[in-house]
Amino acid sequence: MPKNSHYQHLAEKWLSRHGELEKNLWSKHGDTLHWLQQNSAHTLIGAVGGLLLLTTGFLAQGAAHKVQAQEMVIKPLDTSAKLLIQLHEKLPDQVRPLTADEEKEIGKVLSDTYNMKVSAELQGIRLNRSYGLIGAEQHLYRYPGDTLDQHFDTAEDANLYASSGVAPGLGAWGYFAPSRAQFGKKDEMREKYYIAVQTFLAPGFNEHVGQYGLFFKYRKMLVVNPENGKAIVADIADAGPSEFTGKHLGGSPEVMHYLERQDGAARGPVLYFFIDDPHDTIPLGPVENI
């Protein structure tokens, strides 16, 4: 067989195999993949539309590229696409409290994806739910005498977040630092990436107010937008929102902006799971490069 014909034959075999894999994937996950194409804010068209791509560009030129069979490998869906598929298939159609089995399965998916141990229950304590609607919160005063303009290091940040304003009251645990002189980087990050959760609705809260208060204070949580795969490590710095709002938790302006939960009503579904980080090694802020 001439060399060019050999490469053409090889190309045809791999295209056939690629077609089989693509057909199988659409057969198994068709509804989810269609949902991703229509709803995902991530740039996943290449991952979802192409599904399985050959890493080498294709062999029409054959001998000119001198591509060997062993160099041709199938590239799977990227991590973001895999996560969105898994979450879409495991989450209920409606935003409701998850069952224990659902929480366990989703907790494993998040733990494996983001390489951190997360769960809906930690040290025997849980919130009233781990899947709910998040709404926008204001900035919080960080120390006595703090002002809004002192929250921003750059003009860009001020332009993005100053319009959210500052809450009239303090967070659930008061100021983040007793004075400006004692205000450190950790305090800054705690306010910047804070969430408010309904601690008062946690099972057992009324019977163990002191214990639960210590547990929830600046407790880290992984918050994930299941519609785009964006995740952020946040800390609990406030209690709320009230039940009548129809929302289940709130996010700082920076949290909401990163998760892309600003949809006009400034609310949307998120997953929020406790992070098991006893040695405080996981930093607050966006989880990148999954």
LINGIUR-V649092 format. One record per backbone hydrogen bond with DSSP energy under -1.0 kcal/mol. CO is the residue of the C=O (numbers start at 0). NH is the residue of the N-H. Records with the same first field share a line. If there is no record, write none. Layout:
CO: NH / NH
This chain:
1: 5
2: 6
3: 7
4: 8
5: 9
6: 10
7: 11
8: 12
9: 13
10: 14
11: 15
12: 16
13: 17
14: 18
15: 19
16: 20
17: 21
18: 22
19: 23
20: 24
21: 25
22: 26
23: 27
24: 28
25: 29
28: 32
29: 33
30: 34
31: 35
32: 36
33: 37
34: 38
35: 39
41: 43
43: 47
44: 48
45: 49
49: 51
52: 74
60: 63
61: 64
67: 70
68: 71
72: 54
77: 81
78: 82
79: 83
80: 84
81: 85
82: 86
83: 87
84: 88
85: 89
86: 90
93: 95
98: 102
99: 103
100: 104
101: 105
102: 106
103: 107
104: 108
105: 109
106: 110
107: 111
108: 112
109: 113
110: 115
116: 275
118: 273
121: 124
124: 121
129: 271
131: 269
132: 247 / 248
133: 267
134: 250
138: 166
141: 176
142: 145
147: 150
153: 157
154: 158
155: 159
156: 160
157: 161
160: 163
161: 164
164: 138
170: 173
179: 182
183: 187
184: 188
185: 189
186: 190
187: 191
188: 192
190: 193
192: 234
193: 251
194: 236 / 237
195: 249
196: 198 / 239
197: 200
198: 201
201: 204
203: 207
207: 211
208: 212
209: 213
210: 214
211: 215
212: 216
215: 218
218: 235
219: 274
220: 233
221: 272
222: 231
223: 270
224: 227 / 228
229: 224
230: 286
231: 222
232: 284
233: 220
234: 194
235: 217
237: 196
241: 244
242: 245
248: 134
249: 195
250: 136
251: 255
252: 256
253: 257
254: 258
255: 260
260: 262
267: 133
269: 131
270: 223
272: 221
273: 118
274: 276
276: 279
284: 232
